[in-house]
Amino acid sequence: MELTRRKITDLVDENYVYAYALYYLGIRFYEYPEDTLEQVCRQRGLDVAQVIRRLESVASPRESTPLPLHDLPVDLVIEYLKHTHHLFIRHKLPYIARLIETLDPPRTPLTDDLRTVFPLFVEDFIHHIHDEEDTLFRYIALLHRARHRRVNPGRLYYQMEKHSIQRYAMDHDTHDDEMRGIREITNGYTPEPAAGQRLRVIFLELQAFEGELQTHARIENEILFPKALLLESEIKQLLGQATKMN
C-alpha cells in the first residue's frame, strides 16, 4: 500500500524514525493515530509529495562516505563536534523531551521516573556541552592559532599554564557513560509488552541517542584528544625555543 493511504500509527510502527521526521514537519504522530498520511497532510496544509520524500529519505538514507576526520586539522574536527552538539541540543533532545512530557495516562513509576530524570539529564548534558566548548574547544582553538603565530605569546603562556589536554582527556573518561541512569530505569530501553506506541518510540530514541553519544565520545577520544595532545606538545616546544632565543 502506498504511503499516502497508510495510517500514521502503522507508519510509526513500521519505522520509528518516521515519527521524528513527521514531528519536524509539524505532525505529532500521537495526535493522528487513526488518520492516513494523506488526511493529515490535508488537515495541516502540507504538500503530501514533499512529506513522502522526507519520509523516504529518513527510511533509506543514502550511502555516504564517512568524513575523514582522522585527516582533518583539529579546528575542523572541533567544528564537526560543535555541529553535532547543535543537533543534539536543538533537535534530538527537545523531541524526546516533548514525547516524555506528553505521555498518556495512566501514570506509572516508570513514566514518573522518566519525567523526573530526563529533564535533569538534559540540564546536565547541556551544561557539560557548553563547558566543553567554552574551555576545551576554546583552548585547542588557541593552540591551533598559535601554530600559525596568531596569538600573543604572553596570553598563550598563561593559558597553557592554566589548561592541560591530558587532564581534559582524563576528566572526559569519567563522563563517558552519561546515560547510565536512564538506561537503568528503562531496563536497558526494554518496554513492557503492553507499552503504548509513544513509550516504545521514546525507548527507541533513547537507545539511538546513547549510540550517537558513544560515537561522539569515540571521535573525541580517538581523534580530537590525540591531535590536541600533539598540537599542545608542538606549541610547548615552540615556546621553549622562543624563550631560549630571548
TORKOL-4160 file (C-alpha; in steps of 0.2 Angstrom, whole numbers, padded with zeros to 4 digits, m for minus):
246
<pt num="1" X="0000" Y="0000" Z="0000"/>
<pt num="2" X="0007" Y="0017" Z="m0004"/>
<pt num="3" X="0012" Y="0029" Z="0010"/>
<pt num="4" X="m0002" Y="0041" Z="0007"/>
<pt num="5" X="m0016" Y="0028" Z="0011"/>
<pt num="6" X="m0007" Y="0021" Z="0027"/>
<pt num="7" X="m0012" Y="0026" Z="0044"/>
<pt num="8" X="0001" Y="0037" Z="0054"/>
<pt num="9" X="0001" Y="0024" Z="0068"/>
<pt num="10" X="0005" Y="0010" Z="0056"/>
<pt num="11" X="0019" Y="0020" Z="0048"/>
<pt num="12" X="0027" Y="0023" Z="0065"/>
<pt num="13" X="0025" Y="0005" Z="0070"/>
<pt num="14" X="0035" Y="0001" Z="0054"/>
<pt num="15" X="0049" Y="0013" Z="0057"/>
<pt num="16" X="0051" Y="0024" Z="0072"/>
<pt num="17" X="0061" Y="0037" Z="0063"/>
<pt num="18" X="0046" Y="0042" Z="0054"/>
<pt num="19" X="0039" Y="0049" Z="0070"/>
<pt num="20" X="0054" Y="0061" Z="0071"/>
<pt num="21" X="0053" Y="0066" Z="0053"/>
<pt num="22" X="0034" Y="0069" Z="0055"/>
<pt num="23" X="0037" Y="0079" Z="0071"/>
<pt num="24" X="0048" Y="0092" Z="0062"/>
<pt num="25" X="0036" Y="0093" Z="0048"/>
<pt num="26" X="0023" Y="0099" Z="0061"/>
<pt num="27" X="0014" Y="0082" Z="0063"/>
<pt num="28" X="0013" Y="0075" Z="0080"/>
<pt num="29" X="0011" Y="0056" Z="0076"/>
<pt num="30" X="0002" Y="0053" Z="0093"/>
<pt num="31" X="m0012" Y="0066" Z="0088"/>
<pt num="32" X="m0017" Y="0057" Z="0072"/>
<pt num="33" X="m0016" Y="0039" Z="0076"/>
<pt num="34" X="m0031" Y="0033" Z="0065"/>
<pt num="35" X="m0029" Y="0046" Z="0051"/>
<pt num="36" X="m0020" Y="0042" Z="0035"/>
<pt num="37" X="m0004" Y="0052" Z="0029"/>
<pt num="38" X="m0015" Y="0060" Z="0016"/>
<pt num="39" X="m0028" Y="0065" Z="0028"/>
<pt num="40" X="m0016" Y="0073" Z="0040"/>
<pt num="41" X="m0007" Y="0082" Z="0026"/>
<pt num="42" X="m0023" Y="0089" Z="0020"/>
<pt num="43" X="m0028" Y="0095" Z="0038"/>
<pt num="44" X="m0011" Y="0103" Z="0041"/>
<pt num="45" X="m0009" Y="0111" Z="0023"/>
<pt num="46" X="0006" Y="0101" Z="0019"/>
<pt num="47" X="0012" Y="0095" Z="0002"/>
<pt num="48" X="0010" Y="0076" Z="0003"/>
<pt num="49" X="0023" Y="0073" Z="m0010"/>
<pt num="50" X="0036" Y="0083" Z="0000"/>
<pt num="51" X="0031" Y="0074" Z="0016"/>
<pt num="52" X="0033" Y="0057" Z="0007"/>
<pt num="53" X="0050" Y="0062" Z="0000"/>
<pt num="54" X="0056" Y="0067" Z="0018"/>
<pt num="55" X="0049" Y="0050" Z="0025"/>
<pt num="56" X="0058" Y="0040" Z="0011"/>
<pt num="57" X="0074" Y="0050" Z="0014"/>
<pt num="58" X="0075" Y="0045" Z="0033"/>
<pt num="59" X="0069" Y="0027" Z="0030"/>
<pt num="60" X="0083" Y="0024" Z="0017"/>
<pt num="61" X="0097" Y="0036" Z="0020"/>
<pt num="62" X="0109" Y="0037" Z="0005"/>
<pt num="63" X="0125" Y="0029" Z="0007"/>
<pt num="64" X="0138" Y="0042" Z="0012"/>
<pt num="65" X="0157" Y="0041" Z="0013"/>
<pt num="66" X="0161" Y="0044" Z="0032"/>
<pt num="67" X="0170" Y="0061" Z="0035"/>
<pt num="68" X="0189" Y="0058" Z="0035"/>
<pt num="69" X="0190" Y="0065" Z="0052"/>
<pt num="70" X="0207" Y="0057" Z="0055"/>
<pt num="71" X="0214" Y="0068" Z="0041"/>
<pt num="72" X="0206" Y="0084" Z="0045"/>
<pt num="73" X="0215" Y="0098" Z="0055"/>
<pt num="74" X="0210" Y="0099" Z="0073"/>
<pt num="75" X="0200" Y="0115" Z="0070"/>
<pt num="76" X="0188" Y="0107" Z="0058"/>
<pt num="77" X="0186" Y="0092" Z="0070"/>
<pt num="78" X="0180" Y="0104" Z="0083"/>
<pt num="79" X="0168" Y="0112" Z="0070"/>
<pt num="80" X="0161" Y="0095" Z="0067"/>
<pt num="81" X="0159" Y="0091" Z="0085"/>
<pt num="82" X="0151" Y="0108" Z="0088"/>
<pt num="83" X="0138" Y="0104" Z="0074"/>
<pt num="84" X="0134" Y="0088" Z="0082"/>
<pt num="85" X="0131" Y="0097" Z="0099"/>
<pt num="86" X="0119" Y="0109" Z="0090"/>
<pt num="87" X="0109" Y="0094" Z="0083"/>
<pt num="88" X="0108" Y="0086" Z="0100"/>
<pt num="89" X="0103" Y="0102" Z="0109"/>
<pt num="90" X="0091" Y="0110" Z="0096"/>
<pt num="91" X="0083" Y="0094" Z="0088"/>
<pt num="92" X="0085" Y="0077" Z="0096"/>
<pt num="93" X="0084" Y="0081" Z="0115"/>
<pt num="94" X="0069" Y="0093" Z="0113"/>
<pt num="95" X="0060" Y="0080" Z="0103"/>
<pt num="96" X="0062" Y="0066" Z="0116"/>
<pt num="97" X="0058" Y="0078" Z="0130"/>
<pt num="98" X="0042" Y="0083" Z="0121"/>
<pt num="99" X="0037" Y="0064" Z="0119"/>
<pt num="100" X="0040" Y="0061" Z="0138"/>
<pt num="101" X="0030" Y="0077" Z="0143"/>
<pt num="102" X="0015" Y="0072" Z="0133"/>
<pt num="103" X="0014" Y="0053" Z="0138"/>
<pt num="104" X="m0003" Y="0047" Z="0140"/>
<pt num="105" X="m0011" Y="0042" Z="0157"/>
<pt num="106" X="m0010" Y="0031" Z="0167"/>
<pt num="107" X="0005" Y="0037" Z="0177"/>
<pt num="108" X="0017" Y="0023" Z="0182"/>
<pt num="109" X="0033" Y="0023" Z="0192"/>
<pt num="110" X="0042" Y="0022" Z="0175"/>
<pt num="111" X="0034" Y="0037" Z="0167"/>
<pt num="112" X="0036" Y="0047" Z="0183"/>
<pt num="113" X="0054" Y="0042" Z="0184"/>
<pt num="114" X="0056" Y="0047" Z="0166"/>
<pt num="115" X="0048" Y="0064" Z="0168"/>
<pt num="116" X="0059" Y="0067" Z="0183"/>
<pt num="117" X="0076" Y="0061" Z="0177"/>
<pt num="118" X="0076" Y="0066" Z="0159"/>
<pt num="119" X="0075" Y="0085" Z="0161"/>
<pt num="120" X="0089" Y="0083" Z="0174"/>
<pt num="121" X="0099" Y="0073" Z="0162"/>
<pt num="122" X="0096" Y="0086" Z="0148"/>
<pt num="123" X="0101" Y="0100" Z="0160"/>
<pt num="124" X="0117" Y="0092" Z="0165"/>
<pt num="125" X="0121" Y="0087" Z="0147"/>
<pt num="126" X="0119" Y="0105" Z="0140"/>
<pt num="127" X="0129" Y="0112" Z="0154"/>
<pt num="128" X="0143" Y="0099" Z="0150"/>
<pt num="129" X="0142" Y="0103" Z="0132"/>
<pt num="130" X="0143" Y="0122" Z="0135"/>
<pt num="131" X="0158" Y="0119" Z="0147"/>
<pt num="132" X="0167" Y="0108" Z="0134"/>
<pt num="133" X="0165" Y="0121" Z="0121"/>
<pt num="134" X="0170" Y="0136" Z="0132"/>
<pt num="135" X="0185" Y="0128" Z="0139"/>
<pt num="136" X="0192" Y="0113" Z="0130"/>
<pt num="137" X="0187" Y="0118" Z="0112"/>
<pt num="138" X="0192" Y="0136" Z="0115"/>
<pt num="139" X="0209" Y="0131" Z="0122"/>
<pt num="140" X="0213" Y="0119" Z="0107"/>
<pt num="141" X="0207" Y="0133" Z="0095"/>
<pt num="142" X="0220" Y="0144" Z="0104"/>
<pt num="143" X="0234" Y="0131" Z="0101"/>
<pt num="144" X="0229" Y="0130" Z="0083"/>
<pt num="145" X="0230" Y="0148" Z="0080"/>
<pt num="146" X="0247" Y="0148" Z="0090"/>
<pt num="147" X="0254" Y="0136" Z="0077"/>
<pt num="148" X="0251" Y="0150" Z="0064"/>
<pt num="149" X="0259" Y="0163" Z="0075"/>
<pt num="150" X="0242" Y="0172" Z="0078"/>
<pt num="151" X="0242" Y="0173" Z="0097"/>
<pt num="152" X="0250" Y="0184" Z="0109"/>
<pt num="153" X="0265" Y="0174" Z="0117"/>
<pt num="154" X="0261" Y="0181" Z="0135"/>
<pt num="155" X="0242" Y="0176" Z="0133"/>
<pt num="156" X="0247" Y="0159" Z="0126"/>
<pt num="157" X="0259" Y="0155" Z="0140"/>
<pt num="158" X="0246" Y="0160" Z="0153"/>
<pt num="159" X="0233" Y="0148" Z="0145"/>
<pt num="160" X="0245" Y="0134" Z="0144"/>
<pt num="161" X="0249" Y="0135" Z="0162"/>
<pt num="162" X="0230" Y="0135" Z="0166"/>
<pt num="163" X="0225" Y="0121" Z="0154"/>
<pt num="164" X="0231" Y="0103" Z="0150"/>
<pt num="165" X="0224" Y="0092" Z="0136"/>
<pt num="166" X="0229" Y="0077" Z="0146"/>
<pt num="167" X="0219" Y="0082" Z="0161"/>
<pt num="168" X="0204" Y="0086" Z="0150"/>
<pt num="169" X="0206" Y="0068" Z="0142"/>
<pt num="170" X="0206" Y="0060" Z="0159"/>
<pt num="171" X="0191" Y="0070" Z="0165"/>
<pt num="172" X="0182" Y="0065" Z="0149"/>
<pt num="173" X="0184" Y="0047" Z="0153"/>
<pt num="174" X="0174" Y="0049" Z="0169"/>
<pt num="175" X="0159" Y="0056" Z="0160"/>
<pt num="176" X="0158" Y="0044" Z="0145"/>
<pt num="177" X="0143" Y="0034" Z="0152"/>
<pt num="178" X="0131" Y="0049" Z="0154"/>
<pt num="179" X="0115" Y="0039" Z="0151"/>
<pt num="180" X="0118" Y="0025" Z="0164"/>
<pt num="181" X="0104" Y="0031" Z="0175"/>
<pt num="182" X="0091" Y="0032" Z="0161"/>
<pt num="183" X="0097" Y="0015" Z="0154"/>
<pt num="184" X="0094" Y="0008" Z="0172"/>
<pt num="185" X="0076" Y="0015" Z="0174"/>
<pt num="186" X="0071" Y="0009" Z="0157"/>
<pt num="187" X="0078" Y="m0009" Z="0159"/>
<pt num="188" X="0090" Y="m0006" Z="0145"/>
<pt num="189" X="0077" Y="0003" Z="0134"/>
<pt num="190" X="0066" Y="m0013" Z="0135"/>
<pt num="191" X="0047" Y="m0008" Z="0136"/>
<pt num="192" X="0034" Y="m0019" Z="0143"/>
<pt num="193" X="0024" Y="m0030" Z="0131"/>
<pt num="194" X="0009" Y="m0019" Z="0134"/>
<pt num="195" X="0018" Y="m0002" Z="0132"/>
<pt num="196" X="0010" Y="0011" Z="0121"/>
<pt num="197" X="0017" Y="0017" Z="0104"/>
<pt num="198" X="0023" Y="0033" Z="0111"/>
<pt num="199" X="0033" Y="0025" Z="0125"/>
<pt num="200" X="0040" Y="0012" Z="0113"/>
<pt num="201" X="0046" Y="0026" Z="0102"/>
<pt num="202" X="0054" Y="0035" Z="0117"/>
<pt num="203" X="0064" Y="0020" Z="0121"/>
<pt num="204" X="0070" Y="0018" Z="0103"/>
<pt num="205" X="0075" Y="0036" Z="0103"/>
<pt num="206" X="0084" Y="0035" Z="0119"/>
<pt num="207" X="0093" Y="0020" Z="0114"/>
<pt num="208" X="0098" Y="0028" Z="0097"/>
<pt num="209" X="0104" Y="0044" Z="0106"/>
<pt num="210" X="0115" Y="0034" Z="0118"/>
<pt num="211" X="0123" Y="0026" Z="0102"/>
<pt num="212" X="0126" Y="0043" Z="0095"/>
<pt num="213" X="0134" Y="0049" Z="0111"/>
<pt num="214" X="0145" Y="0034" Z="0111"/>
<pt num="215" X="0151" Y="0038" Z="0093"/>
<pt num="216" X="0153" Y="0056" Z="0098"/>
<pt num="217" X="0164" Y="0051" Z="0113"/>
<pt num="218" X="0175" Y="0039" Z="0102"/>
<pt num="219" X="0178" Y="0054" Z="0090"/>
<pt num="220" X="0184" Y="0064" Z="0104"/>
<pt num="221" X="0194" Y="0051" Z="0112"/>
<pt num="222" X="0202" Y="0043" Z="0097"/>
<pt num="223" X="0204" Y="0058" Z="0086"/>
<pt num="224" X="0202" Y="0075" Z="0095"/>
<pt num="225" X="0212" Y="0071" Z="0110"/>
<pt num="226" X="0227" Y="0063" Z="0101"/>
<pt num="227" X="0228" Y="0078" Z="0089"/>
<pt num="228" X="0226" Y="0090" Z="0103"/>
<pt num="229" X="0240" Y="0082" Z="0113"/>
<pt num="230" X="0252" Y="0083" Z="0098"/>
<pt num="231" X="0247" Y="0101" Z="0095"/>
<pt num="232" X="0250" Y="0106" Z="0113"/>
<pt num="233" X="0267" Y="0097" Z="0113"/>
<pt num="234" X="0272" Y="0106" Z="0097"/>
<pt num="235" X="0267" Y="0123" Z="0104"/>
<pt num="236" X="0277" Y="0119" Z="0120"/>
<pt num="237" X="0292" Y="0116" Z="0110"/>
<pt num="238" X="0290" Y="0132" Z="0100"/>
<pt num="239" X="0288" Y="0142" Z="0116"/>
<pt num="240" X="0303" Y="0134" Z="0123"/>
<pt num="241" X="0313" Y="0139" Z="0108"/>
<pt num="242" X="0307" Y="0157" Z="0109"/>
<pt num="243" X="0312" Y="0158" Z="0127"/>
<pt num="244" X="0330" Y="0152" Z="0123"/>
<pt num="245" X="0331" Y="0165" Z="0109"/>
<pt num="246" X="0326" Y="0179" Z="0121"/>
